[in-house]
């Protein structure tokens, strides 16, 4: 089958009886063109099936209006929701997201970032992934701003937007202690993530401030099946924890499934379970999970705000924003006496 040739602006100009530059002005935001000329051009374009090359026009102006959005995984419900909010916020500012998947670290992320630079993106937003020092230098040399979403790096070179993970971990510990729990365990996420480290630091710090030690610890690596294995290990003995903090909701669901359906424990009568994120599934009756809510909409808005700020060549210092989220108390954890939501 013969592929139809692409209609050009020259053909539209001829059909409309105007110059080619007049066609260009009609499709250039803010350009001066009379209403009569614009009507003639758009009618001719509709008749011929013409679509302007938005990307070519943007590149000519020095901006692609495309932002690369890199995410490590989508199994965790937090990320599809966050990506939607980021994409809509970018779109409201006249930008579009080009989504790439990549592992947390290593050669794959290096390759993805190199491809994004080839696409001439105006910026990169990285959701729970980290970059090598070599790619950091390449982005800086290309003048491409990078903003980290729900992750921070130790050197602080890149701007970042996260929830206040230290405060969130601390409040979970204080809530469980107030509920009279004696043996409190923790199931960690991926050890290389700042979110994991900060949540655990806030949690353990609050325990120590109360004169208590962490009772048991497992490594869930932010993966569902790994979290199941961690739950089996942590709860293998008879004197198991009477409460467990799980580093995110995605893993908390796996832990709850193991406790109830494999080990026959009752939640929260035998053990309280709390998570972090407050994804949609957390509010479902099947889990009814007590958790710290990540303010994903405010985080997305802040991330785009920081990105737009970084487009200004005069903006030198990285910005690091930590937004506080609420503790959402539901039925998966024993409530302190007299607790009022």
MOMOQUI-V379646 format. One record per backbone hydrogen bond with DSSP energy under -1.0 kcal/mol. CO is the residue of the C=O (numbers start at 1). NH is the residue of the N-H. Records with the same first field share a line. If there is no record, write none. Layout:
CO=NH / NH
//
This chain:
8=12
9=13
10=14
11=15
12=16
13=17 / 18
19=23
20=24
21=25
22=26
23=27
25=28
28=31
34=38
35=39
36=40
37=41
38=42
39=43
40=44
41=45
42=46
43=47
44=48
45=49 / 50
52=54
53=57
54=58
55=59
56=60
57=61
58=63
59=62
65=96
66=122
67=98
68=125
69=100
70=127
71=102
76=79
77=81
78=82
79=83
80=84
81=85
82=86
83=87
84=88
85=89
86=90
87=91
88=92
90=95
91=94
96=67
98=69
100=71
104=130
106=110
107=111
108=112
109=113
110=114
111=115
112=116
113=117
114=118
115=119
116=121
117=120
123=68
124=147
125=70
126=149
127=72
132=136
133=137
134=138
135=139
136=140
137=141
138=142
139=144
145=124
147=126
148=161
149=128
153=156
159=148
160=321
161=150
162=323
163=165
164=168
165=169
166=170
167=171
168=172
169=173
170=174
171=175
172=176
173=177
174=178
175=179
176=181
177=180
183=242 / 243
184=215
185=245
186=218
187=247
188=220
190=193
193=197
194=198
195=199
196=200
197=201
198=202
199=203
200=204
201=205
202=206
203=207
204=208
205=209
206=210
207=212
208=211
216=186
218=188
220=223
223=227
224=228
225=229
226=230
227=231
228=232
229=233
230=234
231=235
233=236
238=240
242=272
243=185
244=274
245=187
248=252
249=253
251=255
252=256
253=257
254=258
255=259
256=260
257=261
258=262 / 263
259=265
266=270 / 271
272=244
274=246
276=249
277=294
279=282
280=283
281=284
282=289
284=287 / 288
288=332
290=275
291=328
292=277
294=296
295=299
296=300
297=301
298=302
299=303
300=304
301=305
302=306
303=307
304=308
305=309
306=310
309=312
312=315
314=316
319=160
321=162
323=164
326=293
328=291
332=273
336=339
//
